[in-house]
Amino acid sequence: MSEPSKLPSKAVFNLLCLKACIGFGGSWLFWQMAVPGFEMFLYIAGCWALGGAICTVKALWQLSRIIRNDRIKAALKAQGVDPKADPTATLEILRREGLLK
């Protein structure tokens, strides 16, 4: 199993988006360099595009996890009630409860 990331989830999402942009940008550069006779650049461009697509899917999955966690936190926060303070113990209350004579 992989260890959980130490970065906040929103930073992970931003880094995945950056990696996807770099992958698609590199793919576009290699696609532009592909001229007849250098078809290997097309294969390299395809690999870069595949990497960008994988990072895009991972980023979308991370975004869905962020939204789900925010909704769960909001639902839990909505369930709670305001805390109520106990009344201060006075001598009469302590005598009535049998703690004092």
HUJOZI-V27648 format. One record per residue. N is the residue number from 1. SS is DSSP state (~ for helix, > for strand, _ for the rest). PHI is phi in whole degrees, -180 to 180 (* if undefined). D_CENTER is the distance of its C-alpha to the mean C-alpha in Angstrom with 1 decimal. Layout:
{{N:SS:PHI:D_CENTER} {N:SS:PHI:D_CENTER}}
This chain:
{{1:_:*:18.4} {2:_:-86:16.0} {3:_:-76:14.9} {4:_:-66:11.4} {5:_:-69:10.0} {6:_:-83:11.5} {7:_:-80:9.3} {8:_:-63:6.9} {9:~:-63:3.2} {10:~:-71:4.9} {11:~:-69:7.6} {12:~:-62:6.4} {13:~:-61:6.0} {14:~:-64:9.3} {15:~:-68:10.9} {16:~:-65:10.5} {17:~:-65:12.1} {18:~:-64:14.7} {19:~:-63:15.5} {20:~:-66:16.0} {21:~:-64:18.3} {22:~:-64:20.1} {23:~:-64:20.7} {24:~:-70:22.1} {25:~:-66:24.0} {26:~:-64:25.6} {27:~:-62:26.4} {28:~:-65:28.2} {29:~:-63:30.1} {30:~:-67:31.4} {31:~:-66:32.3} {32:~:-70:34.4} {33:~:-80:36.1} {34:_:-75:37.1} {35:_:-120:40.8} {36:_:-54:43.4} {37:_:104:44.1} {38:_:-121:40.7} {39:_:-70:38.8} {40:~:-61:36.7} {41:~:-64:34.6} {42:~:-66:33.7} {43:~:-67:32.4} {44:~:-65:30.4} {45:~:-63:29.0} {46:~:-64:28.0} {47:~:-65:26.2} {48:~:-64:24.2} {49:~:-66:23.5} {50:~:-63:22.3} {51:~:-63:20.0} {52:~:-65:18.6} {53:~:-67:18.3} {54:~:-63:16.5} {55:~:-65:13.9} {56:~:-65:13.7} {57:~:-64:13.2} {58:~:-63:10.4} {59:~:-66:8.7} {60:~:-66:9.6} {61:~:-65:8.5} {62:~:-64:4.8} {63:~:-64:5.7} {64:~:-66:7.7} {65:~:-66:5.6} {66:~:-63:4.2} {67:~:-65:7.9} {68:~:-62:9.3} {69:~:-65:8.3} {70:~:-65:9.7} {71:~:-68:12.6} {72:~:-64:13.3} {73:~:-63:13.5} {74:~:-66:15.7} {75:~:-66:17.9} {76:~:-67:18.5} {77:~:-67:19.4} {78:~:-72:21.7} {79:~:-73:23.4} {80:_:-67:24.5} {81:_:-113:27.9} {82:_:-68:29.2} {83:_:-68:30.6} {84:_:-114:34.4} {85:_:-81:36.5} {86:_:-73:39.4} {87:_:-68:42.8} {88:_:-67:44.4} {89:_:-73:46.9} {90:_:-104:50.4} {91:~:-62:53.7} {92:~:-64:54.5} {93:~:-66:51.3} {94:~:-65:51.7} {95:~:-68:55.3} {96:~:-65:54.5} {97:_:-81:51.9} {98:_:86:54.5} {99:_:-86:52.9} {100:_:-126:55.8} {101:_:-100:59.5}}
